[in-house]
Amino acid sequence: MHVTRFDEAQPYFPPAHFDMRCLRLQGREAGPSDQLWLGMSQILPGGRTDADASPIEKIYFVVEGHLTIETPEGETVLKPLDSCRIAPGESRALMNKTNKPVMVLLAMPLEPKRAA
């Protein structure tokens, strides 16, 4: 078993993320993992990411606050305990349009699946 204490989680700094603090909880430099990595983002009021697509699936789970996710289909607001999947290649932007911080859990595979 590998334990990461939240108080000891290390930050990481993804590009095009603004007014956010991102912590790596499992996988990558946070410890061993064969399949996925797990991160926690704290998004301040007005915080956001630029719209972007990646070849890797993303799962977002809102722990607290209200997270606005914008895709080409429009905007969706996730509330505590709501989650969503962003498909590989799907563009998304995250936004905190409220006056309270948002805390969101992110799970992503370590490597994109390769064609057989």
N, C-alpha and C positions, 0 to 999 in steps of 0.2 A: 504494500500500500504506500502511496505517496501523498502526503498531506501538504497543502499550501494554506497557511493561515492568512486570512484576508488582510490582517494588519501588517503582514510581511510580504504581500504580493508586490511584484516589481512592475513599474510602469513601462509601457511601450508607446511609441510615438508614430502612429500611422500618418501618412501624408493626407492632406486635405481634410483634416479633422480640426474643428475650431471650438474653443471653449469646452473642451472635453478632457477628461483624465481617463486613460485606458490602462487597465491592469491585467496582466497575464496570470490566470489562475492555475491552469494545467496545460501541459504540452509545451513544445518549443523550449525556450530557455527556462520555463517554470518547472520542468521536470519531464520524466519519460511519458510517452504516449504513442501508441501504435496507429491510431485511427484519426484522432481529432485533437484540436486545441480549444481551450475555453478561456474567454476573457470577460471582464466586467467593465462597462463604460459608465462613467458618471458625466452626464451632460448638463451643463449649467443653463439657466434661462438664456435663450437666444443662441445656444450652442447648436452646431450643425456639422454635417459632412457635405462635401460637394457631391453632386450626382456622379455615380460611377458604376460600372459593371465589371464583374470579374468572372473568370471561368470556374470559380468555386462556389458551391452552394453555401448559403448562410442561414442560420437559424437565430432569430432574436426572441428573447423572452423578457418582458418588462417586469422588473421587481418592484419599482415604485415610480410614480409620476405618470405623465402622459407623453408618449413618444409619437410624433408625426413621421410617417414614412411616405415619401413621394416616389412613385414609379411612373412610367409612361402612361399608365391607366388612370392616374390621379393620386389623391392623398387618402391615407388611412390613419386613424389615431388608435394606437394601442394603449390600453389602460393596464394597471397592475394585474398580473397573472395571464395577460394575453400574450400570444406568441405569433410569429409568422415565419414563413420560409421564403427566402429570395433565391430563385432558381439560378443556376449557372448562366451567365450572360445577361441576366436581367438587371437593368439600371435601377439604382435606388439612391435616395438621399435621406438622411436622418435629420430631424429637426426637433428642438425643444421650443415650442411656441408658447410656453407657459412661464409663470413667474416662480416655479418651484423646480428644483433639480430632478432629473430623471436618472434612474439606475437601470441599466439594461444588460442582460447576459447575452453573450455571443458565442455560438458554437460553430466551428468550421472544420471540415476535413483537412488533414495535413497536406495531402497531395491531390490534384485533380485526377479523376479516373482516366486511365489511358485506353485508347481504342485497342481492341483485341486484334 
